Structure formats: structure tokens, C-alpha cells
Amino acid sequence: MRTANGREETTGAGKGNNSWIGLAMGMIVLDILSTTDQDEKVGVRFRRLLTKHGISANDAALIYKFRCTLHHAYGIPKPVTVGNRNLFATAAAGAYAVDTRRSDRVLISVPVFCGRLVERIAYEAAPTWHGPALIDTYVQLG
């Protein structure tokens, strides 16, 4: 996620960018962290992870809708999906992770979403997370 967002892999240093790959990886991190109860529906688990870490229920629902559209339709949700508002992803580093203050649009700052929100939740959730083992992506084939 850090590499795709143009940040240093080990320290996270750097401004970040609006990489769709980094954003998708951020959503995957949240998916992994929400896998505490496999019998529960994914949307319930995902939204609970967010609200447990200080995200409002409305914003958690919006992020989940965006996550579903990003993973299953590879793009931005239709306005009807997010309260008849247009959703825009931006590279603005001095913004909110998710800005829902306007009635006509929702702004997702990709560097803030990935670099602050997702990483904060991952840091906070790590001591209590007992999900499946992470996949080692550095395995050498051959």
C-alpha cells in the first residue's frame, strides 16, 4: 500500500498520491482486519471495524459501499449508491480521509485515507487481531 501510494515502504515517509492500487490495497487491509468472525456478513464486520476505531456509522457505510464498488466494479460508486452524491478520489494531502460535509459530493483523499486512517486502524487493531496468517509476498519461486 505504501509503495503504491508513493511512500517509503518501511517508514511510510512521503506525501503520497492518489493511486487506485494503493487505495484498493488499503481496503484489502481493512478487509483482513475485519475477519474476526467468519460467520458474520462481511459488511457488518467491515463497518464495525471502522466504527470501533472512531469512524461514524454513516461514514463507515459510505466507505463500505466504496470498497464494494472498488473491488467488484473497479471504480467509483454511482451517485445513487452514496446518497445521490458524486464521489471523487483526490491526491490532496491536506484534506480529510473522507469528507462528507457537502450534500452534492464526497471526497476521499487517497494519501490521507491510506497513510493515516488505514494505518492508524491497522496499528490499533494489531494487538487484538487474531485473524488468519498474513501472506508472505516475498516468497521466491523457483
N, C-alpha and C positions, 0 to 999 in steps of 0.2 A: 504494500500500500504506500509506504513512504517513497520507495523508488519511483513508482508510477506517478506520484504527486510531486516529483522533482525535489525531494528532500533527502538528506543524508540517511542512509539505511540504519545505521547504528544509533545515532544520536537524535535523529529527527530534525536536525538543523536545516534551515532553508525556508523560504517564503511559501512554497507550494504552488500548485497550479490547478487547473480545472479538468484534470484527466478523468475521463469516464472509466478507465481501467482502475484507477485509484479509488474512485467512488464505488465501483462495483466491489472492489476488494474490501472497502470499509463496511459495506452492507454484509458481506460474507463473514467478516469478523463478528459483527453483531449477531448474525445467524448462529455462528458457532457458540458464542457465549450464551445464547438463549436456549440451548439444547439441554436444559436441566431435567425436563420431564417429557420423554418421547411420546407419551400417551396424550399429551395436550396438543391442541391445534397450534400450528406454527405462529399464526397471527397473535394468538393470546400470549404465547411465550415471548415473542419479539417485542410486543408493546409493553409487556410487564417489565422486561429488562430495561427498557427506556424510562418508564415511569419510576422504577425503583432507583434510578440514577438521576432523578431531578427533571426529567422532561415531562411537560404537561401531557395529559391524556390526548388532547386534540393534536398536539404536535407529534406525539408518538403514532397516532393513527395516520397522520399525513406521511410521516417517514415510512411507515409500513406500506402504505399504498405506493409510494415512490419506489421502495425496494422491490415490490412485486412487479411493477411495470418495468423497472430496470432489468431485473433478472429474467422475466418471461417475455417481454415485448421489446427489450433492448432500447428503451428510450424514455421519454418524458411522459408522464400520465396525461390523459386528456383532461381538459378543464373540468368536465362533469365529475371526474373521479376525485378531484381535490377542491370541492366546494365551489365549482364554477369559476375557478381562478386559473390563470396561466402559471405554470411552474417553470422557473428559469434556474439553471446552474450557472454560477459565476466563479471567477477566479479572485474576486475581491477578498483580500486577506484581512481587511479591517472591518469585517461585517459579522453578522450573527451566523451561526451554523445553519439555522433555519429561521428565516424572517417571515412571519405571518401577519405583520402589522397592517398590511394593506388589504383591502377587500377584493382587489382585482388581480393580485399576484402573490406568489410565494417565491422567495429567493432562497436557494441553497448555495452557500459558499462552500465550494468543494474543499479548499485548503483548511478552512476552519472546521467543517464537518469531520473531515478525516483526521486532521492534525490535533484538534482539541477535543471534540466531542467523542469520537470513536476511541481515540487513545486514552482519554480520561476514563471512559466506561470500562475499557479493557484493563486498565491499571486497577480500578476499584473492584472489578469483578474477579480478578485473578485469584486472590486468596481464598475465595469461597466457591470457585467454579470447579466442578467435578465431572465435566463432560468427557466425551471421547478424546483420545490422544490426538494431538496435532500431527499433521502430515509433514514429514521432513522433505522439503523441496530440493535439498542439496544432494540427494542420493545419486551416486554415479552409476549409470547403466554401462554394462559392457564387458 
